[in-house]
Amino acid sequence: MRALVYIEVKIVVEKLTEEEKEYYLLVRKAFTILAPFYDTVVAPFSGVRDRVVNFTSSQKGSKILDVATGTGQQAFAFAKKDCEVIGIDLSEAMIDVARKKNKFRNAKFEVADATNLPFEDNSFDISTISFALHDMPLSIREKVLKEMVRVTRQEGIIIITDYDLPKNRIGKFLIYHFIALFEAEYYKNFIKSDFEALLNKNRIEIIEKDTVLHGAGRILKGRILEGRILEGRILEGRILKGINNKL
């Protein structure tokens, strides 16, 4: 499995844009340094883990994929509920920490690229990603979403937990500028974008939302839409080309 993952990642790297190459380099360097004390850094998010599990309504034996699992805290939260969990991360250093902390037989961890997941189509009941998409260039973000849709069963769900902004102007201003101090430039693009439109473009329809971290974060539950996609619209297999065109 390790050899297969290495080969697949190598093939993808050969096709990367300059921005994507910079992203991969940054991830590997930054998280190699952060891995030993990452759990301390993200301690304020610890309460969100169980909220995510409860939000999914997962059952005993549900097959879960935790994308960008880091040191595995979200995967462990699912494992405690007797789900079968696989956590993947691009950083070998982070996965090493997750494996050392893993006390669950029903949780496994692998080094893998989320833009090229080493799993067959329709493999999981639930795919999750927590506080990771904001840290990616748009092109990588979209590839990750496509892969999550591919490996999730048609009747399954996709859970995305990430930053948001409070509704009031003062709170929005303070949270935005505070988080921008320690997050990469990709955060600014993410938080200002029409994220739900991006999800819809990639066949994910939001069916439920939950606010966390006093409005600075949110959990989105999505279902996978059927049909073909054009310009962000999905019409049960039919394509809408324009208001003057015939269906």
Number of C-alpha atoms within 10 A of each C-alpha: 10 9 7 11 16 13 11 15 18 11 11 12 12 9 10 14 11 8 13 17 13 12 17 18 10 13 14 15 12 12 18 15 12 14 21 14 12 16 17 11 10 9 9 10 14 14 11 19 18 16 14 25 20 12 16 19 9 19 14 12 14 18 21 25 27 25 27 26 28 28 28 27 19 24 31 27 20 29 25 16 17 19 20 23 27 23 29 28 22 22 24 18 20 26 25 19 18 26 17 9 13 19 12 15 10 19 22 20 23 21 22 25 21 21 19 17 19 19 12 10 15 15 17 26 21 26 26 24 22 23 16 17 23 22 20 22 19 18 13 19 18 18 14 22 22 19 18 31 24 19 21 25 19 17 12 18 25 26 24 22 24 20 24 22 21 18 10 9 9 10 14 16 12 13 16 20 11 11 14 14 9 9 12 16 14 16 21 16 15 20 15 11 12 10 11 13 15 17 18 19 21 22 24 23 20 19 10 12 15 14 17 19 15 11 17 18 18 22 24 21 21 23 21 22 20 13 13 16 19 12 11 13 18 19 13 11 10 13 17 17 12 8 7 7 8 8 9
